[in-house]
Amino acid sequence: MKRSGFAFSALLTLLTLFTGIAVLATAIALPAQQPPPQQPPAQQPPTQQPPTQQPPTQQPPPPPQGQAPARQQPSFRAGVELVSLNVTVTDGTSRYVTDLESADFNVFEDGVKQDVTFFNKTNLPIALALLLDTSASMETKLQTAQDAAIGFTRRLRAQDLAEVIDFDSRVTVLQNFTASQNDLEAAIRKTSAGGSTSLYNAVYIALKDLKKIVAKNVEEIRRQAIVLLSDGEDTSSLLPFEEVLDLAKRSETAIYSIGLRANEGPSTGTKGFKEAEFVLRQLAQETGGRAFFPNQAADLNGIYGQISDELSSQYTVGYTSRNPRRDGSWRRIVVRVNRPSLVARTKQGYFAPTTH
């Protein structure tokens, strides 16, 4: 009995020992199985990889970078699409030079060289406003002035357009834009002398009228000009000269001014005529035209002929500004020609676009 009790006791001890080992094994096995709950943190890096991979997905802005220039083009086009210049080139004897090519021109804007992207040396159609001073001081010279102006209109071509404006105390559009030489001549013959001089008002109205001449296609692109005849200073305009000059500088119009000396001789040093001369020179220089100051009405026919020759000898040179700023600032333009002894003349600058 003692042996069987000992055997039972030994069996119980072994069973307890095996149970302890099993519990221990379970305890050891459980930590090994706990990584599954810890795997989500270990697997979070894969779920966080998209953010770490976003640089590649955010680098498709290289495609946008490739498109960035394309984005700037609309703003470029909406701003300074094309700076267009009417350029007159003369040699040392003041003769017009008409055989130049695009490569012969160097254009600078505020000192920065620009790339010429448009060039035309064909004789483009013209839209011009013919302004005649009909104030009282023109009475003895009016018929000669009429004849010279009519001679000028007869040199216009079938594709050219012109309007006739007379100004004294008031400004009157005697003939709207037309290609009919008969209508233009009839309008010029209607003028009569009397009253004061509203020169600034007349230039303002002509600039506004020319702005309405909009090309609907390439064939309708025209050079624009004002040919202005006056014999003295402005005495009755409502607009100040500064406002008219600003509008002229913002236009695409070249102004050719003729200051007929009031006394039919060189003794025209009066303060009034000096002021008139300053105004006429400013309008011409800023817009790329020319100013003439004949001593007698008999010279008008030759002067109108020179203006006609110049308008038919010009180049059209265009560029897209390298300056993308839309700040409305004044930008100075200089045009030079590669050939020696040649002088290029164009408008002195333009106003940059604005954001509105």
JOBEL-V679951 format. One record per backbone hydrogen bond with DSSP energy under -1.0 kcal/mol. NH is the residue of the N-H (numbers start at 1). CO is the residue of the C=O. Records with the same first field share a line. If there is no record, write none. Layout:
BEGIN
NH=CO / CO
END
This chain:
BEGIN
5=1
6=2
7=3
8=4
9=5
10=6
11=7
12=8
13=9
14=10
15=11
16=12
17=13
18=14
19=15
20=16
21=17
22=18
23=19
24=20
25=21
26=22
27=23
28=24
29=25
30=26
31=27
33=29
38=34
39=35 / 36
42=38
43=39
44=40
47=43
48=44
52=48
53=49
54=51
57=53
58=54
59=55
61=58
62=59
63=60
64=60
65=61
66=62
67=63
68=64
71=67
72=68
73=69
76=72
77=73
78=74
79=75
83=319
85=317
87=315
88=345
90=343
91=95
94=91
97=89
104=101
105=102
106=336
108=334
109=112
110=332
112=109
114=107
117=318
118=318
120=316
124=122
127=223
128=161
129=225
130=163
131=227
132=165
133=229
134=167
136=195
138=135
139=136
142=138
145=141
146=142
147=143
148=144
149=145
150=146
151=147
152=148
153=149
154=150
155=152
156=153
160=157
161=126
162=178
163=128
164=175
165=130
166=172
167=132
168=170
172=166
174=164 / 172
175=164
178=162
184=180
185=181
186=182
187=183
188=184
189=185
191=188
194=134
198=168
202=198
203=199
204=200
205=201
206=202
207=203
208=204
209=205
210=206
211=207
212=209
213=210
214=212
220=217
221=218
223=125
225=127
226=254
227=129
228=256
229=131
230=258
235=197
236=197
244=240
245=241
246=242
247=243
248=244
249=245
250=246
254=224
256=226
257=290
258=228
259=292
260=230
261=294
264=261
268=266
274=270
275=271
276=272
277=273
278=274
279=275
280=276
281=277
282=278
283=279
284=280
285=281
286=282
289=284
292=257
299=296
300=297
303=299
304=300
305=301
306=302
307=303
308=304
309=305
310=306
311=307
312=308
313=310
315=87
316=120
317=85
318=118
319=83
328=353
331=350
333=348
334=108
336=106
338=104
343=90
345=88
348=286
350=331
352=329
END
